[in-house]
Amino acid sequence: MSKATYPLKLPTSIKRAAARLAKEDGVSLNQWIATAVAQKVGAVETAAEFFKQRAEGHSLDELDAFLSRVPNRPPESGDELPEGWKPGSIDGH
């Protein structure tokens, strides 16, 4: 297995927590971080493949048709959009 060196800068609090967890697991900080990155890569690639397979054979027109069947009524209590929310915004600003 080839290895590449990458200079990693972590916030102090994250490094401290990772070092503590690595020690609890009985591995080096480097090994713990490499494993954490590998797990994240696997999760993202698995999710991407899952959604790719789910979308296979479907179109945006089908999605539009599906969404057009949603009743046009006010949201249920607690499901309202935040005050000041505008389409395309994440936090309402």
N, C-alpha and C positions, 0 to 999 in steps of 0.2 A: 504494500500500500504506500503510495507516495504521499508526502505531507507537504503542506505549504505553510509558511509562517505568515501570520497576519497580526499587525500591531493593534491591539484592542484597547480602547479607552472606555472604561465603565464609570458611571457615577460611583462615588465612594460607598454609598449605602448598598448599591446592588452588588458591588465586588465583595463587600463584607458579608452580605447574606449568602452569596454564592460560595465563598470560602468556608463559611460555617456549614453549609449543606454538603459541600465536598468532604469536609472533615468527618461529618456524621456518616457519610457513605463510605469513608475509608479510601477515597481516591484523591488524586491531585486536583487542584483547581483547574488546570488545563484540561485534564480528562473529563471533569465534570462539565465544563463549558462546551467541550467538543460534543459530548453526549447530548447536552441540552439543545445545541444547534441541530444535531442530527435528528432529534425527536421533532423539532419544529419543522424542519425541511420535510420529513416524512408526513407530518400532519397536513401541511399545506399542499403537498403533492397529492396526497390521498384525497383531500377535499376537492382539489381542482379536477382530478380524474372522475370523482363521484358526480360533480355537477356537469362535467362534459358528457358523461354517459346518460345522465338524466335528461339533458337537453337534446340529445341525439334524436334526429327525426322530427323535431318540433320547430316551430317558427315563432317569430315575434307576433305575427298575425294571430296565431292560435292563442298566445298569451293575452293579446288585446281582447279577443273574443271571450276568453275565460273571465277576464277582469270586468268586461261589460255586463256580466251577469250579477255583479255585486250590487245589492240594493242601494239606492241613493237615499240615505237617511242619515240623521245626525249620529255622531259617534256615541257609544255607550259611555256612561259616567266613568271617568278616569282615562278614557282613550282620546280625549281632546288634544289637539295640537297646542304646543306652548304659545302663549301670547307673543305676538310679533313674528311668528314663524312665516317664512316665505318659501314657495317652491324652489328647490335647488339649494337651499341652505341647510346646514347641518345643525347649527345651534340657534337658528332663528335670527341671526344678524346678517 
